[in-house]
Amino acid sequence: MALKIKELTYTSTEAYSSADFRHGPLALVQPGFPVIGIAATGPLLPDMRALLEDLGERQADFIWITDDLQPASVHGRALVVPRHVPEWLSPIPLIVPGQLLALHLALSRGHDVDAPRAITKITKTYWSGL
């Protein structure tokens, strides 16, 4: 999602796991600092909840994309998706709101989402017919 926001809106964004966010990026957080997080139900959810608490204490301005109501209700704003898929598939419905957020951020800034500047396809796709 960070890459999509970067390439469509020309905004400097970085993606971190909840653990990595605590080793440096957390030091940047001050009141109003923007954070977009993905909190999926599963083994990493307790750490995401703890990070959510830390961000709330620092008064970050954040949005959580989640399939769990508890982290969504603590602080910030939440985009809650239904929990209708197995855990191993949960990234798919959770990333769709992030992609739409990137799209609408770009459109609100007047950017052409079908032809972002400096983006070219650098890989070739070969179809083997299998």
N, CA, C and O atoms as a Tinker XYZ file with bonds, in Angstrom:
   520  protein
     1  N      0.821000   -1.179000    0.000000    73     2
     2  CA     0.000000    0.000000    0.000000    64     1     3
     3  C      0.874000    1.255000    0.000000    63     2     4     5
     4  O      0.556000    2.221000   -0.694000    81     3
     5  N      1.965000    1.259000    0.763000    73     3     6
     6  CA     2.850000    2.424000    0.792000    64     5     7
     7  C      3.392000    2.721000   -0.600000    63     6     8     9
     8  O      3.477000    3.880000   -1.007000    81     7
     9  N      3.755000    1.676000   -1.321000    73     7    10
    10  CA     4.273000    1.869000   -2.677000    64     9    11
    11  C      3.206000    2.460000   -3.587000    63    10    12    13
    12  O      3.503000    3.356000   -4.377000    81    11
    13  N      1.983000    1.983000   -3.493000    73    11    14
    14  CA     0.909000    2.494000   -4.341000    64    13    15
    15  C      0.633000    3.958000   -4.027000    63    14    16    17
    16  O      0.441000    4.756000   -4.945000    81    15
    17  N      0.609000    4.326000   -2.756000    73    15    18
    18  CA     0.406000    5.729000   -2.387000    64    17    19
    19  C      1.562000    6.575000   -2.919000    63    18    20    21
    20  O      1.347000    7.674000   -3.431000    81    19
    21  N      2.777000    6.066000   -2.800000    73    19    22
    22  CA     3.959000    6.799000   -3.276000    64    21    23
    23  C      3.886000    7.029000   -4.778000    63    22    24    25
    24  O      4.111000    8.147000   -5.241000    81    23
    25  N      3.574000    5.989000   -5.548000    73    23    26
    26  CA     3.611000    6.132000   -7.000000    64    25    27
    27  C      2.425000    6.903000   -7.560000    63    26    28    29
    28  O      2.531000    7.477000   -8.644000    81    27
    29  N      1.299000    6.934000   -6.854000    73    27    30
    30  CA     0.133000    7.670000   -7.361000    64    29    31
    31  C      0.034000    9.097000   -6.839000    63    30    32    33
    32  O     -0.488000    9.968000   -7.534000    81    31
    33  N      0.529000    9.355000   -5.620000    73    31    34
    34  CA     0.346000   10.676000   -5.014000    64    33    35
    35  C      1.646000   11.467000   -4.902000    63    34    36    37
    36  O      1.622000   12.647000   -4.555000    81    35
    37  N      2.791000   10.823000   -5.197000    73    35    38
    38  CA     4.104000   11.470000   -5.112000    64    37    39
    39  C      4.389000   11.948000   -3.690000    63    38    40    41
    40  O      4.951000   13.021000   -3.474000    81    39
    41  N      3.984000   11.118000   -2.731000    73    39    42
    42  CA     4.195000   11.387000   -1.316000    64    41    43
    43  C      5.225000   10.395000   -0.794000    63    42    44    45
    44  O      5.179000    9.215000   -1.142000    81    43
    45  N      6.137000   10.851000    0.022000    73    43    46
    46  CA     7.124000    9.955000    0.611000    64    45    47
    47  C      6.443000    9.075000    1.656000    63    46    48    49
    48  O      5.965000    9.571000    2.676000    81    47
    49  N      6.403000    7.783000    1.400000    73    47    50
    50  CA     5.781000    6.827000    2.314000    64    49    51
    51  C      6.725000    5.653000    2.525000    63    50    52    53
    52  O      7.549000    5.338000    1.666000    81    51
    53  N      6.596000    5.021000    3.659000    73    51    54
    54  CA     7.412000    3.851000    3.973000    64    53    55
    55  C      6.528000    2.789000    4.613000    63    54    56    57
    56  O      5.609000    3.110000    5.367000    81    55
    57  N      6.806000    1.530000    4.314000    73    55    58
    58  CA     6.073000    0.410000    4.902000    64    57    59
    59  C      6.947000   -0.261000    5.951000    63    58    60    61
    60  O      8.126000   -0.522000    5.713000    81    59
    61  N      6.363000   -0.538000    7.114000    73    59    62
    62  CA     7.082000   -1.195000    8.203000    64    61    63
    63  C      6.185000   -2.224000    8.864000    63    62    64    65
    64  O      4.965000   -2.062000    8.907000    81    63
    65  N      6.789000   -3.275000    9.374000    73    63    66
    66  CA     6.053000   -4.174000   10.262000    64    65    67
    67  C      5.888000   -3.448000   11.588000    63    66    68    69
    68  O      6.564000   -2.450000   11.839000    81    67
    69  N      5.001000   -3.938000   12.432000    73    67    70
    70  CA     4.813000   -3.302000   13.741000    64    69    71
    71  C      6.102000   -3.352000   14.556000    63    70    72    73
    72  O      6.407000   -2.409000   15.285000    81    71
    73  N      6.853000   -4.432000   14.440000    73    71    74
    74  CA     8.112000   -4.552000   15.179000    64    73    75
    75  C      9.145000   -3.554000   14.661000    63    74    76    77
    76  O      9.802000   -2.878000   15.453000    81    75
    77  N      9.293000   -3.457000   13.344000    73    75    78
    78  CA    10.261000   -2.533000   12.768000    64    77    79
    79  C      9.891000   -1.076000   13.023000    63    78    80    81
    80  O     10.771000   -0.224000   13.144000    81    79
    81  N      8.597000   -0.790000   13.106000    73    79    82
    82  CA     8.159000    0.584000   13.343000    64    81    83
    83  C      8.677000    1.103000   14.683000    63    82    84    85
    84  O      8.907000    2.302000   14.843000    81    83
    85  N      8.859000    0.203000   15.635000    73    83    86
    86  CA     9.341000    0.596000   16.965000    64    85    87
    87  C     10.836000    0.913000   16.980000    63    86    88    89
    88  O     11.330000    1.482000   17.953000    81    87
    89  N     11.558000    0.560000   15.929000    73    87    90
    90  CA    13.011000    0.774000   15.880000    64    89    91
    91  C     13.364000    1.944000   14.980000    63    90    92    93
    92  O     14.041000    1.765000   13.968000    81    91
    93  N     12.925000    3.106000   15.327000    73    91    94
    94  CA    13.277000    4.306000   14.567000    64    93    95
    95  C     12.078000    5.129000   14.151000    63    94    96    97
    96  O     11.929000    6.260000   14.614000    81    95
    97  N     11.200000    4.595000   13.278000    73    95    98
    98  CA    10.074000    5.418000   12.825000    64    97    99
    99  C      9.191000    5.938000   13.962000    63    98   100   101
   100  O      8.620000    7.022000   13.841000    81    99
   101  N      9.069000    5.197000   15.050000    73    99   102
   102  CA     8.241000    5.647000   16.169000    64   101   103
   103  C      8.767000    6.966000   16.739000    63   102   104   105
   104  O      7.994000    7.763000   17.270000    81   103
   105  N     10.067000    7.196000   16.632000    73   103   106
   106  CA    10.658000    8.439000   17.130000    64   105   107
   107  C     10.173000    9.662000   16.348000    63   106   108   109
   108  O     10.233000   10.780000   16.860000    81   107
   109  N      9.699000    9.465000   15.128000    73   107   110
   110  CA     9.201000   10.570000   14.314000    64   109   111
   111  C      7.783000   10.987000   14.681000    63   110   112   113
   112  O      7.352000   12.090000   14.344000    81   111
   113  N      7.060000   10.114000   15.368000    73   111   114
   114  CA     5.639000   10.354000   15.624000    64   113   115
   115  C      5.453000   11.452000   16.653000    63   114   116   117
   116  O      5.990000   11.399000   17.759000    81   115
   117  N      4.673000   12.452000   16.256000    73   115   118
   118  CA     4.289000   13.555000   17.124000    64   117   119
   119  C      2.815000   13.835000   16.850000    63   118   120   121
   120  O      2.258000   13.246000   15.924000    81   119
   121  N      2.167000   14.697000   17.605000    73   119   122
   122  CA     0.751000   14.962000   17.359000    64   121   123
   123  C      0.481000   15.320000   15.900000    63   122   124   125
   124  O      1.123000   16.201000   15.329000    81   123
   125  N     -0.483000   14.615000   15.315000    73   123   126
   126  CA    -0.873000   14.845000   13.932000    64   125   127
   127  C     -0.086000   14.076000   12.896000    63   126   128   129
   128  O     -0.401000   14.165000   11.709000    81   127
   129  N      0.941000   13.313000   13.301000    73   127   130
   130  CA     1.743000   12.544000   12.351000    64   129   131
   131  C      0.849000   11.496000   11.678000    63   130   132   133
   132  O      0.182000   10.733000   12.377000    81   131
   133  N      0.818000   11.438000   10.339000    73   131   134
   134  CA    -0.078000   10.492000    9.657000    64   133   135
   135  C      0.483000    9.068000    9.610000    63   134   136   137
   136  O      1.640000    8.855000    9.249000    81   135
   137  N     -0.355000    8.107000    9.981000    73   135   138
   138  CA     0.002000    6.691000    9.932000    64   137   139
   139  C     -1.193000    5.925000    9.392000    63   138   140   141
   140  O     -2.326000    6.154000    9.816000    81   139
   141  N     -0.945000    5.024000    8.464000    73   139   142
   142  CA    -1.973000    4.102000    7.982000    64   141   143
   143  C     -1.492000    2.712000    8.348000    63   142   144   145
   144  O     -0.392000    2.315000    7.964000    81   143
   145  N     -2.299000    1.970000    9.084000    73   143   146
   146  CA    -1.907000    0.641000    9.526000    64   145   147
   147  C     -2.890000   -0.420000    9.098000    63   146   148   149
   148  O     -4.077000   -0.153000    8.911000    81   147
   149  N     -2.384000   -1.620000    8.945000    73   147   150
   150  CA    -3.232000   -2.773000    8.628000    64   149   151
   151  C     -3.146000   -3.724000    9.810000    63   150   152   153
   152  O     -2.065000   -4.200000   10.158000    81   151
   153  N     -4.295000   -3.997000   10.427000    73   151   154
   154  CA    -4.347000   -4.847000   11.609000    64   153   155
   155  C     -5.241000   -6.047000   11.315000    63   154   156   157
   156  O     -6.465000   -5.968000   11.423000    81   155
   157  N     -4.614000   -7.148000   10.947000    73   155   158
   158  CA    -5.352000   -8.361000   10.603000    64   157   159
   159  C     -5.488000   -9.267000   11.818000    63   158   160   161
   160  O     -4.591000   -9.342000   12.657000    81   159
   161  N     -6.606000   -9.943000   11.896000    73   159   162
   162  CA    -6.800000  -10.941000   12.937000    64   161   163
   163  C     -5.759000  -12.041000   12.740000    63   162   164   165
   164  O     -5.561000  -12.526000   11.626000    81   163
   165  N     -5.104000  -12.427000   13.818000    73   163   166
   166  CA    -4.101000  -13.477000   13.731000    64   165   167
   167  C     -3.052000  -13.300000   14.812000    63   166   168   169
   168  O     -3.232000  -12.502000   15.733000    81   167
   169  N     -1.949000  -14.044000   14.705000    73   167   170
   170  CA    -0.930000  -14.032000   15.749000    64   169   171
   171  C     -0.253000  -12.680000   15.969000    63   170   172   173
   172  O      0.250000  -12.428000   17.064000    81   171
   173  N     -0.224000  -11.811000   14.971000    73   171   174
   174  CA     0.438000  -10.514000   15.118000    64   173   175
   175  C     -0.491000   -9.413000   15.626000    63   174   176   177
   176  O     -0.043000   -8.296000   15.887000    81   175
   177  N     -1.772000   -9.717000   15.765000    73   175   178
   178  CA    -2.730000   -8.699000   16.189000    64   177   179
   179  C     -2.404000   -8.100000   17.563000    63   178   180   181
   180  O     -2.541000   -6.886000   17.718000    81   179
   181  N     -1.980000   -8.878000   18.568000    73   179   182
   182  CA    -1.644000   -8.243000   19.858000    64   181   183
   183  C     -0.552000   -7.182000   19.740000    63   182   184   185
   184  O     -0.623000   -6.150000   20.408000    81   183
   185  N      0.458000   -7.421000   18.898000    73   183   186
   186  CA     1.501000   -6.420000   18.735000    64   185   187
   187  C      0.962000   -5.189000   18.017000    63   186   188   189
   188  O      1.350000   -4.066000   18.340000    81   187
   189  N      0.076000   -5.387000   17.054000    73   187   190
   190  CA    -0.533000   -4.237000   16.377000    64   189   191
   191  C     -1.384000   -3.437000   17.351000    63   190   192   193
   192  O     -1.399000   -2.208000   17.287000    81   191
   193  N     -2.094000   -4.111000   18.252000    73   191   194
   194  CA    -2.881000   -3.403000   19.272000    64   193   195
   195  C     -1.968000   -2.566000   20.165000    63   194   196   197
   196  O     -2.298000   -1.426000   20.493000    81   195
   197  N     -0.824000   -3.124000   20.560000    73   195   198
   198  CA     0.127000   -2.391000   21.405000    64   197   199
   199  C      0.668000   -1.168000   20.655000    63   198   200   201
   200  O      0.803000   -0.093000   21.240000    81   199
   201  N      0.976000   -1.329000   19.369000    73   199   202
   202  CA     1.446000   -0.197000   18.580000    64   201   203
   203  C      0.361000    0.865000   18.472000    63   202   204   205
   204  O      0.645000    2.061000   18.544000    81   203
   205  N     -0.875000    0.428000   18.302000    73   203   206
   206  CA    -2.012000    1.340000   18.244000    64   205   207
   207  C     -2.088000    2.183000   19.518000    63   206   208   209
   208  O     -2.326000    3.389000   19.462000    81   207
   209  N     -1.883000    1.538000   20.656000    73   207   210
   210  CA    -1.882000    2.258000   21.932000    64   209   211
   211  C     -0.754000    3.286000   21.971000    63   210   212   213
   212  O     -0.964000    4.424000   22.389000    81   211
   213  N      0.438000    2.887000   21.537000    73   211   214
   214  CA     1.579000    3.804000   21.521000    64   213   215
   215  C      1.305000    5.013000   20.621000    63   214   216   217
   216  O      1.613000    6.148000   20.984000    81   215
   217  N      0.730000    4.761000   19.460000    73   215   218
   218  CA     0.418000    5.854000   18.538000    64   217   219
   219  C     -0.645000    6.775000   19.118000    63   218   220   221
   220  O     -0.585000    7.992000   18.944000    81   219
   221  N     -1.625000    6.185000   19.811000    73   219   222
   222  CA    -2.650000    6.995000   20.463000    64   221   223
   223  C     -2.062000    7.888000   21.541000    63   222   224   225
   224  O     -2.451000    9.049000   21.667000    81   223
   225  N     -1.130000    7.355000   22.316000    73   223   226
   226  CA    -0.471000    8.148000   23.354000    64   225   227
   227  C      0.328000    9.302000   22.749000    63   226   228   229
   228  O      0.463000   10.360000   23.363000    81   227
   229  N      0.851000    9.095000   21.557000    73   227   230
   230  CA     1.630000   10.146000   20.886000    64   229   231
   231  C      0.749000   11.051000   20.029000    63   230   232   233
   232  O      1.252000   11.947000   19.350000    81   231
   233  N     -0.554000   10.821000   20.058000    73   231   234
   234  CA    -1.548000   11.619000   19.334000    64   233   235
   235  C     -1.319000   11.644000   17.822000    63   234   236   237
   236  O     -1.516000   12.666000   17.164000    81   235
   237  N     -0.899000   10.499000   17.291000    73   235   238
   238  CA    -0.752000   10.383000   15.835000    64   237   239
   239  C     -2.125000   10.480000   15.187000    63   238   240   241
   240  O     -3.142000   10.176000   15.810000    81   239
   241  N     -2.141000   10.900000   13.945000    73   239   242
   242  CA    -3.369000   10.931000   13.158000    64   241   243
   243  C     -3.351000    9.674000   12.297000    63   242   244   245
   244  O     -2.666000    9.629000   11.276000    81   243
   245  N     -4.103000    8.655000   12.705000    73   243   246
   246  CA    -3.970000    7.407000   11.982000    64   245   247
   247  C     -5.290000    6.773000   11.602000    63   246   248   249
   248  O     -6.344000    7.021000   12.188000    81   247
   249  N     -5.166000    5.947000   10.593000    73   247   250
   250  CA    -6.273000    5.153000   10.073000    64   249   251
   251  C     -5.840000    3.700000   10.138000    63   250   252   253
   252  O     -4.728000    3.359000    9.734000    81   251
   253  N     -6.711000    2.850000   10.643000    73   251   254
   254  CA    -6.461000    1.410000   10.658000    64   253   255
   255  C     -7.394000    0.730000    9.687000    63   254   256   257
   256  O     -8.596000    0.994000    9.670000    81   255
   257  N     -6.842000   -0.131000    8.893000    73   255   258
   258  CA    -7.638000   -1.012000    8.036000    64   257   259
   259  C     -7.597000   -2.355000    8.737000    63   258   260   261
   260  O     -6.524000   -2.933000    8.912000    81   259
   261  N     -8.748000   -2.854000    9.137000    73   259   262
   262  CA    -8.770000   -4.017000   10.002000    64   261   263
   263  C    -10.007000   -4.878000    9.786000    63   262   264   265
   264  O    -11.006000   -4.437000    9.217000    81   263
   265  N     -9.911000   -6.109000   10.252000    73   263   266
   266  CA   -11.069000   -6.996000   10.302000    64   265   267
   267  C    -11.417000   -7.302000   11.757000    63   266   268   269
   268  O    -12.189000   -8.219000   12.036000    81   267
   269  N    -10.845000   -6.532000   12.680000    73   267   270
   270  CA   -11.057000   -6.742000   14.103000    64   269   271
   271  C    -11.575000   -5.449000   14.729000    63   270   272   273
   272  O    -11.002000   -4.382000   14.508000    81   271
   273  N    -12.636000   -5.533000   15.497000    73   271   274
   274  CA   -13.239000   -4.332000   16.056000    64   273   275
   275  C    -12.481000   -3.759000   17.242000    63   274   276   277
   276  O    -12.552000   -2.551000   17.470000    81   275
   277  N    -11.765000   -4.563000   18.004000    73   275   278
   278  CA   -11.085000   -4.037000   19.189000    64   277   279
   279  C    -10.023000   -2.989000   18.845000    63   278   280   281
   280  O    -10.063000   -1.902000   19.420000    81   279
   281  N     -9.070000   -3.258000   17.935000    73   279   282
   282  CA    -8.103000   -2.196000   17.654000    64   281   283
   283  C     -8.752000   -0.999000   16.979000    63   282   284   285
   284  O     -8.263000    0.125000   17.088000    81   283
   285  N     -9.859000   -1.245000   16.277000    73   283   286
   286  CA   -10.519000   -0.151000   15.590000    64   285   287
   287  C    -11.189000    0.807000   16.569000    63   286   288   289
   288  O    -11.386000    1.978000   16.247000    81   287
   289  N    -11.536000    0.331000   17.743000    73   287   290
   290  CA   -12.291000    1.170000   18.663000    64   289   291
   291  C    -11.411000    1.912000   19.662000    63   290   292   293
   292  O    -11.917000    2.736000   20.423000    81   291
   293  N    -10.115000    1.644000   19.678000    73   291   294
   294  CA    -9.253000    2.247000   20.699000    64   293   295
   295  C     -8.930000    3.699000   20.363000    63   294   296   297
   296  O     -9.221000    4.591000   21.159000    81   295
   297  N     -8.344000    3.947000   19.220000    73   295   298
   298  CA    -7.942000    5.295000   18.810000    64   297   299
   299  C     -8.056000    5.406000   17.297000    63   298   300   301
   300  O     -8.210000    4.405000   16.598000    81   299
   301  N     -7.979000    6.616000   16.811000    73   299   302
   302  CA    -7.926000    6.835000   15.374000    64   301   303
   303  C     -9.216000    6.482000   14.668000    63   302   304   305
   304  O    -10.258000    6.284000   15.293000    81   303
   305  N     -9.125000    6.410000   13.365000    73   303   306
   306  CA   -10.269000    6.041000   12.532000    64   305   307
   307  C    -10.012000    4.653000   11.966000    63   306   308   309
   308  O     -8.867000    4.240000   11.781000    81   307
   309  N    -11.082000    3.955000   11.699000    73   307   310
   310  CA   -10.923000    2.587000   11.204000    64   309   311
   311  C    -11.774000    2.353000    9.972000    63   310   312   313
   312  O    -12.901000    2.836000    9.861000    81   311
   313  N    -11.204000    1.603000    9.057000    73   311   314
   314  CA   -11.946000    1.053000    7.930000    64   313   315
   315  C    -12.051000   -0.434000    8.237000    63   314   316   317
   316  O    -11.084000   -1.181000    8.086000    81   315
   317  N    -13.224000   -0.851000    8.665000    73   315   318
   318  CA   -13.408000   -2.233000    9.100000    64   317   319
   319  C    -13.985000   -3.047000    7.954000    63   318   320   321
   320  O    -15.029000   -2.709000    7.396000    81   319
   321  N    -13.294000   -4.118000    7.613000    73   319   322
   322  CA   -13.777000   -5.021000    6.571000    64   321   323
   323  C    -14.377000   -6.252000    7.237000    63   322   324   325
   324  O    -13.955000   -6.622000    8.333000    81   323
   325  N    -15.343000   -6.888000    6.604000    73   323   326
   326  CA   -15.940000   -8.092000    7.192000    64   325   327
   327  C    -14.912000   -9.208000    7.343000    63   326   328   329
   328  O    -13.965000   -9.317000    6.564000    81   327
   329  N    -15.121000  -10.019000    8.352000    73   327   330
   330  CA   -14.227000  -11.150000    8.604000    64   329   331
   331  C    -14.898000  -12.415000    8.055000    63   330   332   333
   332  O    -15.466000  -13.210000    8.804000    81   331
   333  N    -14.819000  -12.578000    6.752000    73   331   334
   334  CA   -15.465000  -13.720000    6.097000    64   333   335
   335  C    -14.484000  -14.644000    5.409000    63   334   336   337
   336  O    -14.892000  -15.550000    4.682000    81   335
   337  N    -13.198000  -14.431000    5.625000    73   335   338
   338  CA   -12.209000  -15.253000    4.940000    64   337   339
   339  C    -11.264000  -15.876000    5.960000    63   338   340   341
   340  O    -11.099000  -15.331000    7.051000    81   339
   341  N    -10.644000  -16.999000    5.630000    73   339   342
   342  CA    -9.647000  -17.585000    6.527000    64   341   343
   343  C     -8.469000  -16.624000    6.710000    63   342   344   345
   344  O     -8.217000  -15.766000    5.864000    81   343
   345  N     -7.758000  -16.781000    7.821000    73   343   346
   346  CA    -6.643000  -15.890000    8.141000    64   345   347
   347  C     -5.629000  -15.795000    7.001000    63   346   348   349
   348  O     -5.128000  -14.707000    6.716000    81   347
   349  N     -5.323000  -16.903000    6.350000    73   347   350
   350  CA    -4.300000  -16.887000    5.308000    64   349   351
   351  C     -4.718000  -16.066000    4.090000    63   350   352   353
   352  O     -3.866000  -15.678000    3.290000    81   351
   353  N     -6.027000  -15.794000    3.936000    73   351   354
   354  CA    -6.504000  -14.958000    2.843000    64   353   355
   355  C     -6.774000  -13.518000    3.280000    63   354   356   357
   356  O     -7.090000  -12.672000    2.444000    81   355
   357  N     -6.653000  -13.229000    4.572000    73   355   358
   358  CA    -7.047000  -11.918000    5.095000    64   357   359
   359  C     -6.317000  -10.728000    4.466000    63   358   360   361
   360  O     -6.905000   -9.648000    4.411000    81   359
   361  N     -5.082000  -10.856000    3.992000    73   359   362
   362  CA    -4.461000   -9.675000    3.368000    64   361   363
   363  C     -5.214000   -9.161000    2.147000    63   362   364   365
   364  O     -5.153000   -7.968000    1.847000    81   363
   365  N     -5.916000  -10.029000    1.442000    73   363   366
   366  CA    -6.592000   -9.596000    0.215000    64   365   367
   367  C     -7.697000   -8.583000    0.514000    63   366   368   369
   368  O     -7.654000   -7.484000   -0.038000    81   367
   369  N     -8.685000   -8.895000    1.359000    73   367   370
   370  CA    -9.709000   -7.870000    1.616000    64   369   371
   371  C     -9.175000   -6.672000    2.396000    63   370   372   373
   372  O     -9.754000   -5.588000    2.328000    81   371
   373  N     -8.080000   -6.850000    3.137000    73   371   374
   374  CA    -7.538000   -5.724000    3.893000    64   373   375
   375  C     -6.779000   -4.742000    3.014000    63   374   376   377
   376  O     -6.712000   -3.558000    3.345000    81   375
   377  N     -6.212000   -5.190000    1.919000    73   375   378
   378  CA    -5.433000   -4.284000    1.079000    64   377   379
   379  C     -6.316000   -3.496000    0.119000    63   378   380   381
   380  O     -5.921000   -2.421000   -0.333000    81   379
   381  N     -7.491000   -4.002000   -0.200000    73   379   382
   382  CA    -8.369000   -3.299000   -1.147000    64   381   383
   383  C     -8.708000   -1.885000   -0.666000    63   382   384   385
   384  O     -8.613000   -0.954000   -1.465000    81   383
   385  N     -9.102000   -1.674000    0.605000    73   383   386
   386  CA    -9.346000   -0.285000    1.036000    64   385   387
   387  C     -8.098000    0.599000    0.927000    63   386   388   389
   388  O     -8.213000    1.792000    0.648000    81   387
   389  N     -6.927000    0.033000    1.141000    73   387   390
   390  CA    -5.691000    0.804000    0.989000    64   389   391
   391  C     -5.455000    1.225000   -0.444000    63   390   392   393
   392  O     -5.025000    2.349000   -0.703000    81   391
   393  N     -5.733000    0.328000   -1.377000    73   391   394
   394  CA    -5.587000    0.661000   -2.793000    64   393   395
   395  C     -6.581000    1.756000   -3.189000    63   394   396   397
   396  O     -6.246000    2.668000   -3.945000    81   395
   397  N     -7.811000    1.650000   -2.666000    73   395   398
   398  CA    -8.808000    2.682000   -2.960000    64   397   399
   399  C     -8.430000    4.020000   -2.329000    63   398   400   401
   400  O     -8.664000    5.076000   -2.916000    81   399
   401  N     -7.849000    3.974000   -1.140000    73   399   402
   402  CA    -7.377000    5.198000   -0.499000    64   401   403
   403  C     -6.315000    5.870000   -1.364000    63   402   404   405
   404  O     -6.361000    7.084000   -1.568000    81   403
   405  N     -5.362000    5.097000   -1.872000    73   403   406
   406  CA    -4.328000    5.644000   -2.754000    64   405   407
   407  C     -4.956000    6.263000   -3.998000    63   406   408   409
   408  O     -4.563000    7.353000   -4.415000    81   407
   409  N     -5.918000    5.583000   -4.586000    73   407   410
   410  CA    -6.604000    6.086000   -5.775000    64   409   411
   411  C     -7.252000    7.436000   -5.494000    63   410   412   413
   412  O     -7.060000    8.392000   -6.245000    81   411
   413  N     -8.020000    7.511000   -4.412000    73   411   414
   414  CA    -8.756000    8.747000   -4.133000    64   413   415
   415  C     -7.847000    9.882000   -3.661000    63   414   416   417
   416  O     -8.143000   11.050000   -3.916000    81   415
   417  N     -6.756000    9.561000   -2.985000    73   415   418
   418  CA    -5.773000   10.595000   -2.650000    64   417   419
   419  C     -5.186000   11.197000   -3.925000    63   418   420   421
   420  O     -5.043000   12.414000   -4.041000    81   419
   421  N     -4.850000   10.332000   -4.874000    73   419   422
   422  CA    -4.285000   10.805000   -6.144000    64   421   423
   423  C     -5.297000   11.647000   -6.910000    63   422   424   425
   424  O     -4.957000   12.717000   -7.413000    81   423
   425  N     -6.529000   11.176000   -7.002000    73   423   426
   426  CA    -7.557000   11.921000   -7.719000    64   425   427
   427  C     -7.829000   13.271000   -7.062000    63   426   428   429
   428  O     -8.034000   14.271000   -7.751000    81   427
   429  N     -7.829000   13.299000   -5.717000    73   427   430
   430  CA    -8.084000   14.568000   -5.020000    64   429   431
   431  C     -6.973000   15.585000   -5.266000    63   430   432   433
   432  O     -7.186000   16.789000   -5.125000    81   431
   433  N     -5.792000   15.098000   -5.634000    73   431   434
   434  CA    -4.668000   15.982000   -5.945000    64   433   435
   435  C     -4.571000   16.284000   -7.441000    63   434   436   437
   436  O     -3.666000   16.992000   -7.883000    81   435
   437  N     -5.513000   15.739000   -8.215000    73   435   438
   438  CA    -5.539000   16.015000   -9.649000    64   437   439
   439  C     -4.545000   15.217000  -10.468000    63   438   440   441
   440  O     -4.211000   15.610000  -11.586000    81   439
   441  N     -4.065000   14.100000   -9.932000    73   439   442
   442  CA    -3.086000   13.278000  -10.657000    64   441   443
   443  C     -3.780000   12.270000  -11.573000    63   442   444   445
   444  O     -4.870000   11.785000  -11.270000    81   443
   445  N     -3.138000   11.968000  -12.684000    73   443   446
   446  CA    -3.642000   10.972000  -13.625000    64   445   447
   447  C     -3.224000    9.591000  -13.122000    63   446   448   449
   448  O     -2.057000    9.216000  -13.234000    81   447
   449  N     -4.172000    8.837000  -12.571000    73   447   450
   450  CA    -3.844000    7.536000  -11.991000    64   449   451
   451  C     -3.544000    6.484000  -13.046000    63   450   452   453
   452  O     -2.957000    5.447000  -12.740000    81   451
   453  N     -3.942000    6.743000  -14.279000    73   451   454
   454  CA    -3.663000    5.781000  -15.349000    64   453   455
   455  C     -2.291000    5.985000  -15.980000    63   454   456   457
   456  O     -1.825000    5.132000  -16.734000    81   455
   457  N     -1.648000    7.097000  -15.683000    73   455   458
   458  CA    -0.322000    7.363000  -16.234000    64   457   459
   459  C      0.520000    8.123000  -15.208000    63   458   460   461
   460  O      0.859000    9.287000  -15.424000    81   459
   461  N      0.856000    7.470000  -14.095000    73   459   462
   462  CA     1.690000    8.166000  -13.111000    64   461   463
   463  C      3.062000    8.480000  -13.700000    63   462   464   465
   464  O      3.621000    7.700000  -14.470000    81   463
   465  N      3.586000    9.638000  -13.318000    73   463   466
   466  CA     4.873000   10.067000  -13.890000    64   465   467
   467  C      6.003000    9.130000  -13.446000    63   466   468   469
   468  O      6.010000    8.626000  -12.323000    81   467
   469  N      6.929000    8.919000  -14.332000    73   467   470
   470  CA     8.148000    8.147000  -14.081000    64   469   471
   471  C      7.917000    6.671000  -13.792000    63   470   472   473
   472  O      8.830000    5.987000  -13.330000    81   471
   473  N      6.730000    6.174000  -14.051000    73   471   474
   474  CA     6.470000    4.750000  -13.829000    64   473   475
   475  C      6.456000    4.059000  -15.187000    63   474   476   477
   476  O      5.656000    4.394000  -16.061000    81   475
   477  N      7.345000    3.098000  -15.347000    73   475   478
   478  CA     7.360000    2.288000  -16.559000    64   477   479
   479  C      7.429000    0.832000  -16.143000    63   478   480   481
   480  O      7.942000    0.504000  -15.073000    81   479
   481  N      6.921000   -0.016000  -16.972000    73   479   482
   482  CA     6.984000   -1.442000  -16.678000    64   481   483
   483  C      8.395000   -1.920000  -16.974000    63   482   484   485
   484  O      8.855000   -1.864000  -18.114000    81   483
   485  N      9.079000   -2.390000  -15.936000    73   483   486
   486  CA    10.466000   -2.808000  -16.120000    64   485   487
   487  C     10.624000   -4.323000  -16.162000    63   486   488   489
   488  O     11.709000   -4.840000  -16.428000    81   487
   489  N      9.537000   -5.021000  -15.898000    73   487   490
   490  CA     9.603000   -6.475000  -15.975000    64   489   491
   491  C      8.770000   -6.951000  -17.155000    63   490   492   493
   492  O      7.789000   -6.315000  -17.544000    81   491
   493  N      9.170000   -8.052000  -17.700000    73   491   494
   494  CA     8.397000   -8.640000  -18.789000    64   493   495
   495  C      7.696000   -9.869000  -18.272000    63   494   496   497
   496  O      8.248000  -10.639000  -17.486000    81   495
   497  N      6.475000  -10.040000  -18.722000    73   495   498
   498  CA     5.695000  -11.205000  -18.330000    64   497   499
   499  C      5.689000  -12.173000  -19.506000    63   498   500   501
   500  O      5.317000  -11.825000  -20.627000    81   499
   501  N      6.107000  -13.382000  -19.217000    73   499   502
   502  CA     6.135000  -14.400000  -20.263000    64   501   503
   503  C      5.088000  -15.450000  -19.925000    63   502   504   505
   504  O      5.043000  -15.959000  -18.805000    81   503
   505  N      4.273000  -15.759000  -20.873000    73   503   506
   506  CA     3.212000  -16.739000  -20.699000    64   505   507
   507  C      3.682000  -18.051000  -21.311000    63   506   508   509
   508  O      3.957000  -18.126000  -22.509000    81   507
   509  N      3.770000  -19.068000  -20.491000    73   507   510
   510  CA     4.268000  -20.352000  -20.983000    64   509   511
   511  C      3.136000  -21.233000  -21.508000    63   510   512   513
   512  O      3.374000  -22.289000  -22.095000    81   511
   513  N      1.908000  -20.785000  -21.287000    73   511   514
   514  CA     0.769000  -21.567000  -21.762000    64   513   515
   515  C      0.428000  -22.735000  -20.869000    63   514   516   517
   516  O     -0.374000  -23.583000  -21.258000    81   515
   517  N      1.009000  -22.812000  -19.678000    73   515   518
   518  CA     0.697000  -23.916000  -18.772000    64   517   519
   519  C     -0.649000  -23.780000  -18.140000    63   518   520
   520  O     -1.051000  -24.636000  -17.352000    81   519
